[in-house]
C-alpha cells in the first residue's frame, strides 16, 4: 500500500489518486522498481484537496495537523479492508496520517517502522518532492534514491 499526502488538483477532479504529474513520475519509478500499479493499493492520508483559488487555478495548500488527524479513520478503514503487508508513507503528511504523530522524512527515510500503526511502515519522499528539485543532477540522484526505496519496499512486501 502506497500512501501519499493529499489529492492534487487532477486527482480531486478525477477522484483517482496519483493521476497528475507526481502520479506519472510515480508510475515510472514503480515500473523501474518492479511494481505494477494494478498490484498496489494507492491512497492518500488526507482525502480532500485543500487549495487556494487563484482565478481559474486551484493552488495546493498543505493540510494542517487537525485535518490530517481527522482523516485518520479513513486510513484505518483502508488498512482493515486492504490488509497490506507493508504501508509506504510518501512524505511527512502521509507519515503523520499513519502514525498519528509528526515525523521528519529526512530522519525517517529508508527505515522500516513496526510500531507506528496497524502495519509496518516504510518512509520515503513523495514524488512531488522530486518534481520541485530544480538542479537536474540533484533531481536524478534523488529519483534514483526513490526508486531504490521502492525496490526495498517491493522486497520487504514479498518477504
Secondary structure, 3 states (H helix, E strand, C coil): CEEEEECCHHHHHHCCCCCCHHHHHHHHHHHHCCCCHHHCCEEEEECCCCEEEECCEEEECCCCHHHHHHCHHHHHHHHHHHCCCEEEEECHHHHHHHHCCCCCHHHHCCCEECCCCCCEEEEECCHHHHHCCCCHHHHHHHHHHHHHHHHHHHHHHHC
